[in-house]
Amino acid sequence: MDQFKQISTFAEVAARGSLSAAARAEGIAPAMIGRRLDALEERLGVKLLQRTTRKIVLTNEGAAFLEDCQRILADLEDAESAVSERSARASGQLLISAPAGFGRQHVAPLVPSFLAEHRDVTLTLNLNDRIADVIGEGIDVAIRIATLTDSNLVSVKLAENHRVIVAAPSYLRRHGTPASPDELARHNCLAMSSEGSQRGWTLKQSGKVSVYKVGGNMVCNDGEVLHNWALAGRGLAWRSMWEVGAAIEAGELVTVLDKFAAPAPSIYAVFAQRRHLPLRIRAFVDFLRHAYAQPDYWKQPGAGLR
């Protein structure tokens, strides 16, 4: 730091022609400028300036050294300008991880629009229903629909995640509409399986949140399959609004037991803690949050394509 200050002071004195002028520009005493020049000449072992009471004259060595100093200072200024410009414009590679179903419907369709706004960014999207290791795998942003517990990650809520029980009108005409969670036992419930075990449905009754074990003749570990079975009138399904909102709006599915709906984990963007977060990450998270906040986004067919 002292060496850089000595060099910049030397260049400033040479440009302004006097110690006092350089001191005024920096807001310090002329004596401080003189001490820096003395230290620089002593360190280099050469006389750079001939100083009199009236003027400053560069020695031959000083003139040659000044050219090098001016080039170094100009390069530094260019480097600072370049990094400032890069920080003001999103650029570089983004690695995004998202759940397969959600990513197909509500991340992948938005990527072209994001890249059209940020032409210096390239993006890789990995869709997988496993919980990705954000830090270990070098992931820039992971989309998660879950209760977050990892304190090593920063989370930004992108949207609420409402879950509803739905059925096709044709199914309800044949089997009736359940009036309470207890009546689910007599319905064909299209349940999600996880590692061979069937998951229950979380509902709220009399102020208490409970998990209701449901049964049916069709079980799958893929949410899109359950969605399609429900559309075909095969039974009741407990799905997220991001998946079934458009079908509900179109009348293809009908919600039941709405007053028993329980809070569900929200949709988050998570990323590793960083002292200086790259603009490309901030821009992508803000882009998703803005898209999902649009009125009736989740109810529109092909929402992510707009």
ZABAZA-77797 format. One record per residue (C-alpha): residue number from 1; x negated, y, z. Coordinates in Angstrom, 3 decimals, padded with zeros to 6 digits. Example, Ala and Ser with C-alpha at 12.3 -4.5 7.8 and 13.67 -1.06 7.14 Angstrom:
% ZABAZA-77797
   num         c1         c2         c3
     1   -012.300   -004.500    007.800
     2   -013.670   -001.060    007.140
END
This chain:
% ZABAZA-77797
   num         c1         c2         c3
     1    000.000    000.000    000.000
     2   -002.849    002.431    000.878
     3   -004.623    001.648   -002.398
     4   -001.483    002.330   -004.431
     5   -000.853    005.583   -002.573
     6   -004.438    006.685   -003.250
     7   -004.082    005.958   -006.969
     8   -000.721    007.727   -007.308
     9   -002.088    010.722   -005.373
    10   -005.140    010.905   -007.649
    11   -002.926    010.895   -010.759
    12   -000.627    013.530   -009.243
    13   -003.531    015.851   -008.367
    14   -004.997    015.468   -011.863
    15   -001.629    016.263   -013.430
    16   -000.872    019.302   -011.231
    17   -004.416    020.662   -011.134
    18   -004.669    021.248   -007.381
    19   -004.359    019.556   -004.016
    20   -001.869    022.116   -002.761
    21    000.477    021.621   -005.732
    22    000.401    017.838   -005.248
    23    001.005    018.289   -001.517
    24    004.022    020.551   -002.128
    25    005.518    017.997   -004.546
    26    005.239    015.260   -001.923
    27    006.153    017.456    001.037
    28    002.979    016.848    003.040
    29   -000.085    018.866    004.094
    30   -002.901    019.420    001.535
    31   -005.308    017.906    004.061
    32   -003.516    014.564    003.752
    33   -003.967    014.668   -000.028
    34   -007.666    015.382    000.463
    35   -008.104    012.439    002.843
    36   -006.493    010.073    000.330
    37   -008.839    011.239   -002.430
    38   -011.876    010.927   -000.160
    39   -010.843    007.389    000.780
    40   -010.344    006.441   -002.871
    41   -013.759    007.764   -003.923
    42   -015.445    006.074   -000.980
    43   -013.766    002.762   -001.779
    44   -014.742    002.955   -005.450
    45   -018.219    004.353   -004.744
    46   -017.878    007.008   -007.421
    47   -016.993    010.699   -007.653
    48   -013.696    011.194   -009.476
    49   -013.067    014.917   -008.975
    50   -015.186    018.030   -008.680
    51   -013.247    020.191   -006.212
    52   -013.740    023.918   -005.770
    53   -011.616    026.544   -004.112
    54   -010.184    027.532   -007.491
    55   -009.731    024.354   -009.497
    56   -010.067    020.591   -009.840
    57   -012.240    019.122   -012.600
    58   -012.322    015.440   -013.515
    59   -015.716    013.783   -013.736
    60   -016.365    011.466   -016.687
    61   -015.684    008.509   -014.419
    62   -012.571    010.254   -013.123
    63   -011.233    010.853   -016.646
    64   -011.710    007.210   -017.597
    65   -010.154    006.020   -014.334
    66   -007.190    008.383   -014.786
    67   -006.276    006.731   -018.090
    68   -006.165    003.334   -016.375
    69   -004.179    004.717   -013.456
    70   -001.632    006.385   -015.728
    71   -001.159    003.122   -017.648
    72   -000.683    001.166   -014.401
    73    001.814    003.676   -013.035
    74    003.727    003.707   -016.332
    75    003.870   -000.100   -016.365
    76    005.176   -000.078   -012.812
    77    007.855    002.463   -013.699
    78    008.878    000.346   -016.696
    79    009.071   -002.762   -014.512
    80    011.262   -000.982   -011.980
    81    013.538    000.332   -014.716
    82    013.848   -003.123   -016.230
    83    014.795   -004.825   -012.974
    84    017.288   -002.065   -012.203
    85    018.844   -002.545   -015.624
    86    019.046   -006.311   -015.130
    87    020.655   -005.863   -011.734
    88    023.289   -003.631   -013.296
    89    024.113   -006.128   -016.056
    90    025.007   -009.758   -015.377
    91    022.529   -012.106   -017.048
    92    020.984   -015.543   -016.714
    93    022.218   -019.105   -016.231
    94    025.259   -020.002   -014.090
    95    025.866   -023.542   -012.813
    96    029.487   -023.967   -011.699
    97    031.050   -026.972   -009.962
    98    034.812   -027.503   -009.681
    99    037.329   -030.281   -008.960
   100    038.168   -032.072   -012.202
   101    041.881   -031.309   -012.421
   102    041.685   -027.732   -011.215
   103    038.595   -027.071   -013.294
   104    040.216   -028.300   -016.483
   105    043.298   -026.128   -016.006
   106    042.078   -023.021   -014.219
   107    038.309   -022.665   -014.646
   108    037.355   -024.016   -018.066
   109    040.019   -022.000   -019.980
   110    038.785   -018.774   -018.337
   111    035.102   -019.293   -019.190
   112    035.254   -017.902   -022.774
   113    036.859   -014.670   -021.572
   114    034.244   -014.289   -018.828
   115    031.379   -014.846   -021.265
   116    032.921   -012.388   -023.717
   117    032.607   -009.725   -021.000
   118    029.116   -010.841   -019.922
   119    027.250   -011.718   -023.095
   120    023.872   -012.182   -021.393
   121    025.184   -015.026   -019.212
   122    025.147   -018.720   -020.130
   123    027.293   -021.118   -018.118
   124    027.329   -024.822   -017.306
   125    030.534   -026.228   -015.785
   126    030.438   -029.556   -013.952
   127    033.832   -031.118   -013.166
   128    033.848   -033.759   -010.466
   129    036.106   -034.579   -007.532
   130    033.223   -035.362   -005.190
   131    031.958   -032.684   -002.794
   132    028.882   -031.323   -004.529
   133    025.738   -030.418   -002.590
   134    025.578   -026.706   -003.413
   135    022.065   -026.141   -002.085
   136    020.537   -029.508   -002.980
   137    021.885   -029.482   -006.543
   138    021.127   -025.825   -007.192
   139    024.770   -024.957   -007.835
   140    025.473   -021.243   -008.123
   141    029.211   -021.401   -007.383
   142    031.358   -024.349   -006.283
   143    035.149   -024.145   -006.397
   144    036.682   -025.982   -003.442
   145    040.228   -026.591   -002.268
   146    039.531   -027.598    001.298
   147    039.003   -026.473    004.860
   148    035.426   -025.196    004.870
   149    033.008   -026.101    007.645
   150    029.467   -025.689    006.204
   151    027.949   -022.635    007.898
   152    025.086   -022.599    005.386
   153    027.489   -021.525    002.648
   154    029.267   -018.261    001.944
   155    032.943   -018.585    001.001
   156    035.259   -016.203   -000.835
   157    038.966   -017.008   -000.983
   158    040.190   -016.945   -004.555
   159    043.860   -017.762   -003.959
   160    046.335   -019.462   -001.673
   161    047.107   -023.091   -002.422
   162    050.792   -023.876   -001.875
   163    051.799   -027.546   -001.964
   164    055.317   -028.660   -002.835
   165    057.245   -031.891   -003.276
   166    058.630   -032.121   -006.795
   167    060.713   -034.427   -008.914
   168    062.226   -034.386   -012.368
   169    065.950   -033.470   -012.471
   170    066.626   -036.895   -013.975
   171    065.144   -038.643   -010.921
   172    067.208   -036.534   -008.486
   173    070.392   -037.253   -010.439
   174    069.775   -040.974   -010.097
   175    068.502   -041.100   -006.512
   176    069.715   -037.925   -004.822
   177    067.821   -035.092   -003.152
   178    066.171   -035.746    000.228
   179    067.376   -033.396    002.992
   180    064.594   -034.055    005.514
   181    061.131   -035.637    005.590
   182    062.611   -038.722    007.260
   183    064.535   -039.458    004.042
   184    061.313   -039.851    002.074
   185    061.253   -043.464    003.247
   186    064.113   -044.356    000.885
   187    062.566   -042.640   -002.145
   188    059.968   -043.781   -004.642
   189    056.990   -041.560   -003.756
   190    054.194   -041.200   -006.271
   191    051.264   -041.176   -003.902
   192    047.601   -040.334   -004.270
   193    045.195   -043.101   -003.282
   194    041.728   -042.539   -001.856
   195    039.174   -045.351   -001.670
   196    041.904   -047.964   -001.695
   197    044.120   -046.354    000.976
   198    047.263   -044.349    000.316
   199    047.343   -040.793    001.587
   200    050.257   -039.422    003.578
   201    052.119   -036.173    002.920
   202    051.666   -033.279    005.359
   203    054.920   -031.483    006.239
   204    056.181   -029.252    009.019
   205    059.339   -030.146    010.981
   206    060.648   -028.460    014.141
   207    057.476   -026.374    014.295
   208    055.210   -029.426    014.295
   209    052.924   -030.425    011.431
   210    052.996   -034.174    010.788
   211    051.624   -036.587    008.208
   212    054.368   -038.741    006.744
   213    053.444   -042.132    005.410
   214    055.182   -042.583    002.068
   215    055.616   -045.564   -000.190
   216    056.429   -046.361   -003.775
   217    055.687   -048.700   -006.636
   218    053.212   -046.388   -008.405
   219    049.975   -045.179   -006.792
   220    047.014   -043.489   -008.482
   221    043.788   -041.679   -007.588
   222    044.250   -039.108   -010.380
   223    046.488   -036.090   -009.820
   224    047.229   -035.550   -013.510
   225    048.639   -039.068   -013.777
   226    050.910   -038.463   -010.780
   227    052.044   -035.214   -012.369
   228    052.939   -036.954   -015.612
   229    054.787   -039.737   -013.771
   230    056.832   -037.102   -011.963
   231    057.658   -035.387   -015.270
   232    058.831   -038.748   -016.598
   233    061.276   -039.092   -013.699
   234    059.439   -041.933   -011.947
   235    059.646   -040.492   -008.418
   236    058.744   -037.707   -006.000
   237    055.243   -036.221   -006.013
   238    053.471   -033.929   -003.530
   239    051.445   -031.570   -005.676
   240    049.809   -028.132   -005.630
   241    051.474   -025.158   -007.271
   242    048.407   -024.619   -009.471
   243    049.270   -027.946   -011.098
   244    053.083   -027.940   -011.225
   245    053.985   -024.232   -011.191
   246    054.509   -023.985   -014.947
   247    056.637   -027.171   -015.017
   248    058.813   -025.788   -012.200
   249    059.234   -022.489   -014.049
   250    060.233   -024.401   -017.188
   251    062.784   -026.517   -015.296
   252    060.905   -029.741   -015.972
   253    060.360   -030.269   -012.232
   254    062.382   -029.219   -009.195
   255    061.039   -028.629   -005.686
   256    062.616   -030.349   -002.674
   257    062.147   -030.012    001.092
   258    060.783   -026.485    000.627
   259    061.589   -025.433    004.197
   260    059.344   -028.229    005.493
   261    056.263   -027.115    003.563
   262    053.100   -026.966    005.686
   263    050.121   -024.630    005.157
   264    047.498   -026.079    002.811
   265    043.767   -025.344    002.436
   266    043.166   -022.356    000.184
   267    041.142   -022.190   -003.028
   268    037.609   -020.931   -002.387
   269    034.436   -020.065   -004.239
   270    031.422   -021.107   -002.170
   271    027.748   -020.405   -002.732
   272    024.466   -020.536   -000.851
   273    023.566   -017.659    001.422
   274    021.194   -015.288   -000.374
   275    019.673   -011.984    000.605
   276    020.282   -010.554   -002.865
   277    023.165   -012.245   -004.666
   278    022.671   -012.174   -008.466
   279    025.201   -010.040   -010.278
   280    026.234   -012.984   -012.477
   281    027.532   -014.842   -009.395
   282    029.396   -011.829   -008.039
   283    030.850   -011.130   -011.483
   284    032.104   -014.704   -011.936
   285    033.723   -014.883   -008.496
   286    035.396   -011.493   -009.009
   287    036.587   -012.563   -012.453
   288    038.326   -015.679   -011.085
   289    039.824   -013.824   -008.137
   290    041.253   -011.142   -010.435
   291    042.689   -013.733   -012.842
   292    044.380   -015.729   -010.087
   293    045.830   -012.570   -008.532
   294    047.867   -011.725   -011.623
   295    051.649   -011.828   -011.004
   296    053.117   -015.290   -011.610
   297    049.738   -016.609   -012.840
   298    050.395   -020.097   -011.483
   299    053.866   -020.270   -013.031
   300    052.816   -019.580   -016.602
   301    052.202   -022.379   -019.136
   302    048.527   -022.507   -020.058
   303    047.736   -019.948   -017.354
   304    043.991   -020.244   -017.753
   305    044.217   -019.642   -021.493
   306    045.510   -016.081   -021.166
END
